[in-house]
């Protein structure tokens, strides 16, 4: 991936005439090194035009969400063995002004799995690392990202955040802290932007589990004891003899497509958990083009439950880009 500029066109309300205007936002590298974002608004009804912003300030969360939703995340990985971790740590601190402990956590993530974000952000990190003599590569992530599309009041309602589980040791510690009653039920899960599995009690809201952020997938997941400690398909020891029994993309907060499975499979493979080859229950979400209601399609009956209009065959719950 060589893209260092991305943009999204979104429908917004015109402040002058009240009609539907177009807001164009983007993020890019200025002079190949400085990370900028910009936004402008134009109305085809009254010809109003406004340049909202252009500069290196921190990108607003809604703009970043729109870019990730429309284009999907990019992933930054080291191009080879890290021979100078101090140089990499300095580059990460330079780019974030983060405390040393936080920068060390970023470095560990970069070494173990890679960092994820918008394509421009990952190109920015690549340039900073290159300036310190550390080679890295930017590639596509695991499909598109999904932002929260459920009831707005639930987004700020709080609830238990999901516990990130990235390694076999973290899963072993997490499952040891669960009771038999808890393990008898599925858990709420999301796969966060960094590709990590986050777990919370079953009745938790997915948006709380994700900390309000965009996700690569979301649903419910159940674990069961395998026949005993054994190796997975990659020759690694299965954590504590556990495996995934059931897993779905059933989340009415994020309504992820069934195409989000590769992100889930990658998160489980990262831990070393044996798992099915696909969702054991694949929820099919569609938004009605007539009444805008969100539907869970059952038995392949593609008709809106609210107005009986035909539903599209392709996922359409949150088309962030007007050009999509």
N, C-alpha and C positions, 0 to 999 in steps of 0.2 A: 504494500500500500504506500503510495507516494502523495496522497491528498493531504494538503496542509490548510485547506480552506473549505468550510462547509457552511451551507445556509439553509434556512427554512422560511417558507412563506405561510403565515397564519392569518386566518380571518379574525378580525377584531371590530369593535364598535367605533365608528368615527365620532370624535368629540365635537365636530363642527355641525354635521348634518344628521347624525344619528343612524346613518346607513352602515353597511358593511364595508369596512376598509381592509386593506391588506398590510400586515406588519411583516417586514422582512428583517430577519436577524441572521447574523453570521459570526463565525469565529475563525481567526486566521493568524498566521505568523507574519509579523511585520519585519522586513529585512531578514527573514529566515531565522529569527531568534526570539523576537519579542511577541508574546501572546496577547492578541487584541480581540475585542468583540465589538460589533456595531449593530445598530437597529435603526430602521427608518419606517415611516408609515405613510401610505398614500391612499386616497379615497377616489374611486372611479366615478362617484356620484357628484361630488362637489369640487373635485380637483385639489383638495387640500393635501399638502405634503409637509412632513415633519421629519427632520433628522434628529432622532432621539438621543443617540449616543455613538461615540466612536472613541475608543481609547483602551488602555491596558488595565483598567480597574477589574476587580473580580467580577466574573460573569454571573448574572442573576440565576437563581435556581430554576426558574421557569424557562428561561432561554436555554440553559444547558439541558434540561429535561427534553425540550422540543428537539434539539439537535440529536440527542441520543435516541429518542423515539423514532425520528425520521430516518436516521442513517445507521443506527446501531453503534455499539462501542468498538473502539480499536484497542489493540493489545500490544503492549511494549514488552519485549523480552531481550535479555542479553544475547549478543551475537556469538558469544564464546565464553570460556571460563573467565571468571572475574579475578584478575591478578592484582588489582589495586582497589580493595573495598573502601579504603579511606577516600580515594578520589571520587568514587561513586557516591559516598555519603555526603561529601561536600557539595556535589552537584544537586543532590536532592534537597539539602538544606538551603542552598542558594535559590532554588525554585519555589520553596514554600515558606521560608523563614520559620520552619517548624522546630520545636525543641528537639534535642538530640535523640531522646527516646523515641519520639514519633518518626524521625528520619530513619532511625535504625529499623523500625517496623516496616517502613516503606522499602528499605533496602532488602530486608528478608523476603518481602513479598515479590520484589523484582527478581531476586535470585531463584526463588522456589517456583513461582507460577507466572510471574509477570504482572504488570500494572495495567489497568483498564481505564478508559475515559473517552472523550471525543478524539477524533483523528487529529485535530489541531493540538490538543493537549499532549497527546502522545508524541507528536512531532516536536513539540516544545521540549519535552523531557529528553527525547533523543538528542536534540541539539545541545542541551546542557551537559548531558553525559559525554557527548563527543568532545565538547570543550575541555573536559577533564581527562580525555584519552580513553574513555570507556565506550566501546562499540555496542550499539543496541539496534534492534530491528522492530519496525511497526508492522503489524499484520491485522487482519480482520479478527474480531472477537467471535463469540458464539451466537451469531444471529442478531436479531433486533433486541432493543430494550423496551420494557413496558413500564409506563407510568401509571400511577393510581387513577382509576376512573370511577371509583365507588362514591358513596355519599360523602360530601365534603365534611360533614360534622364528625365522621369517624376518623378523619385524618388527624384531627387534633385531640381525639378522645383519650389518647394515651394507651396504656396496656403494656404487657411484657414485650420487650424487644427480643429479637431472635438472637440466640447464642451462636456465634460463628464456629463452624466445625470444618477445619481444613485438612487435618491429618488423622491418621489412625489413632495416635495417642490422644488427640482431642476428643475423638469419638468415644474411645474407651472410657475416658474420664466423664464425659457427658452421660453415657448410658449407665455408668455405675451410680450416678446421682439420681437416677429415675427409679420410681417404685414399680412394682409389678403391675399395679393398677394403671399407672401412666403408660407403661409399655404395651398394655393390652389394646390401647387405642392409637389411631394414627396421630401424627403431630402436624401442626402448621409449619410449612417451610417456604422459604424463598431462596433463590440463588441470586446473590447480590452482584453488583456490577463487576466486582473482582473475581467472580466465578466461585465464591465460597458458599457452601450450604449454611443457611441460618435456620435454627430450629426453635420453636416455641410451643407451648401447650396447644392442644387441638382447637380450642375455642377462641384462641387469640385472633385478632384481626391481622390480616397479612400486611397491611400498611404499617402497623405497629411493629411487626416482626422485622420489616425492612427498614425501620427508622424513617419512614416517609419517602425513601429514595426510590429511584427506578430500579427495576429488577430484570434479570434475564429469564426467569420463570418463577412460578409460585403455585402452590397447591397443598396437598396433604400427602404424608408419607408414613408408612408403617414398617416397623422392624420386627424381625423374628429371629429366633435362634436357628442357626444352620445345624447340620448333622454333627458338627464339632469343629474344632480349630482346623483349618485347612488353608490351602493357598487359593487365591483368585486366579483369573485367567492370565494375569501378568506374572504369576509366580510369587506374589507377595502374600504374606500371612493375613488372613481375614481378621479384622479387629475383634477380638473376643468371641469369635465364632458367630457373629451377627451377620445378617444380610437384609436386604430390602425385600419385604413381602408384597407391599402395595405402594403405589405411587401414582398420583394424579395431578393434573393441572387445574383442579377445581378451586378457583379463587375468583369470587365475584367482585373483589376489589381491584384486581389487575386484569382479569379476563385474558390470560395469555393464550396464544395460539398453540395448537398441538405441535407446531414446528419448533417450539421451545425445548423439546426433549433433549437435543444434543447438549444444551447447557446443563441440564440436570444430570445426564449421563457422565459428563466431564467432571462435575462436582463430586459425584459418587466414586468415580474412578480415582480421583485425587485422594480420597480417603482410603480407598482400597476395599470398598464395600461391594460384594456381589449384588447385582441388581437385574431386573428384567430388561428386555431389549427395547421396550417402549413403555409408555404410560399404561398401567393396568386398567385405568379408567381415563379415557381421553374426553375431556369436556370440550364441546364445540360452542364457542361464543360468537354471536353475530349482532350487529346493531341494525335496527330497522331503518331503511332509507326513507320511510314515510313518516313515522312518529318519533324516531331517534331512540326508541326503547332498546335496552340491551337484553338479548335473549340467550338462554341456554337451550341449544337445539337438542331435541330428544328424538330418538328413533329415526334420524335422518329426515325429520319433518321440518323443512325450511320455510316456515311461515311464522310471522310475528304473533306472539301470544297476546299482544295488546290490540292490534288492529288488523291482523290476518294478512298483512302484506307479505309478498314474497321476500325472502331473505337471500342475500348473495351467497355464492358458494365459497368465496374467499373471505378470510378474516378481515374485518373492517371496523373493529370496535373503536380504535383511536388513530385515525389517519392524521398525523400531526402536520404533514406537509400538504399544502394546497395543490402541489404538483403531483402528489401521489395518486 
